[in-house]
Amino acid sequence: MFDYDAELARYHERLWDALDIRPGDRVLDIGCGTGQTTRDAARAASPGTALGIDVSGPMLARARQQAETEGLRNVGFVQADAQVHAFLPEYFSLGVSRFGTMFFSDPIVAFANIGQALRPGARFVQLVWQAADRQEWHAAIRTALSEGHASSTSAPAAVDPFTLADPDVVVGHLTAAGFTAVDVVDVCEPVCYGPDADRARAAVLQLWMAKELVTDLDAASAERALDRLRVTLDAHDTGDGVWFDSRAWLVIARRH
């Protein structure tokens, strides 16, 4: 399972600074994955609660196991699609998503459904990726695995991380869904793919982008692609992890 918590460690800090969780808050975490943000929110909100929602059963199993290990009793997880899930209306005092909102088939419907779960005036704080050409990790991995030629294959909507890259689109979707005071802030942090090049290579090859670039290659071409990937990862190995530059939007809006 790809370790998004390690990849996004620097962004997690930036998101946490923006959340300002208070004791007694009821926090809704959209696309929670293995639940790091949800568990941190539960600790900060106590005696309040935190609920994480995600479509991935394996990730949620790990989230529940970790919450039990940490002795958290005010956290819960549900496997469902936040676009259509029947949340309790106006129950949550804060919504959050760490790169979990870019994959909705209908973002306006999804944001409206999330908005109905928030109390009037509640904040919804998200991180979403900026455009692909602003992501060193995307360009470097794609170039390494495709011999310098961009793949003609487009990512299906379910795995395309750049659907909210245009800030005007984000503002438009949220406004149409009933949110106000939408603020979009430029955030630049590096992402980490592993403590060294070997483990970074194994991690990168779990990504959809990497899989679709090598899946149809013959054995010799695949070997050359993996060699180029290793060279790329070696070049980004700082001795304290394999890091690539990236850019995101920190989006803060209020439920009307």
JOBELTA-V648318 format. One record per helix or strand of 3 or more residues. SS is the DSSP state (alpha for helix, beta for strand). FROM is the first residue (numbers start at 1). LEN is the number of residues. If there is no record, write none. Layout:
{{SS	FROM	LEN} {SS	FROM	LEN}}
This chain:
{{alpha	4	4} {alpha	9	11} {beta	26	5} {alpha	36	10} {beta	49	6} {alpha	57	13} {beta	75	5} {beta	92	7} {alpha	107	11} {beta	118	12} {alpha	132	3} {alpha	136	10} {alpha	157	3} {alpha	167	10} {beta	179	10} {alpha	197	8} {alpha	208	7} {alpha	219	17} {beta	242	3} {beta	247	9}}
